[in-house]
């Protein structure tokens, strides 16, 4: 119907991109949220990673279902000799995938506050250090099914976070 009526796409399809100037404000709120609590910090850092990574993967639902084994990184060397770290995530499940596998990617940002690669490091550090989550990396069968994003407080790394966990946080950030 939108296409038939020639409705403006800026107000629907491109709205997330039009809000990009608010990203530093949202990121700061997410980073400071629960920063004084080791207990709640993991969920806040997870949500911050989701926020920064969804610029590379537009459907958060695809990110929520990702496994740790869906991540990889490589270093890209520019013709000028500069090395750029690239984070790649395999998106095996999603609304638009069909029978093909899609990939999201992100590079380190000059502004560390907006860097999805650094935010992943903060999140995984909090998850494995503060939450004392232990994974057995001795064989692929032990850790491949582990979810990248887990529900806060869960002791089971094979259960992904709920669809609404991140949505609730983002709605709250809009009011703050």
ZIGI-V165964 format. One record per pair of residues at least 12 apart in sequence whose ideal C-beta (glycine too) atoms are under 7 Angstrom apart, sorted by the first residue. I is the first residue (numbers start at 0). J is the second residue. D is the distance in whole Angstrom. If there is no record, write none. Layout:
I:J:D
I:J:D
//
This chain:
22:113:6
23:112:6
23:113:7
25:50:6
25:172:5
26:47:7
26:50:7
26:51:7
26:112:5
26:113:6
27:112:7
28:172:5
28:175:6
29:43:6
29:46:6
29:47:4
29:50:6
29:172:7
30:47:6
37:129:5
40:125:5
40:129:7
41:125:5
41:126:6
41:129:6
41:130:5
41:151:6
42:151:4
44:121:5
44:122:4
44:125:5
45:122:5
45:148:6
46:165:6
46:168:5
47:118:5
48:115:7
48:118:4
48:119:5
48:122:5
49:62:6
49:148:7
49:165:5
51:113:6
51:115:4
51:118:5
52:105:6
52:115:5
55:103:4
55:104:6
55:105:4
55:115:7
56:88:7
56:90:6
56:103:3
58:93:5
58:94:6
59:165:6
60:93:7
60:162:6
61:90:5
61:92:6
61:93:4
62:148:7
63:148:6
63:159:6
63:160:6
63:162:6
64:92:5
64:159:6
65:88:6
65:147:4
65:148:7
66:143:6
66:144:6
66:145:6
66:146:6
66:147:6
67:142:6
67:145:5
67:147:5
68:143:4
69:88:6
69:89:4
69:91:7
69:147:7
70:88:6
70:147:7
71:87:5
72:84:6
72:85:6
72:86:5
72:87:7
73:85:6
83:106:5
84:106:7
84:107:5
84:116:6
85:104:6
85:106:5
86:104:7
86:105:5
86:115:7
86:116:5
86:119:7
87:102:6
87:104:5
88:102:7
88:103:5
89:102:6
90:102:6
90:103:6
132:156:6
134:156:6
144:157:5
145:157:6
146:158:7
146:159:4
148:160:5
150:164:7
//
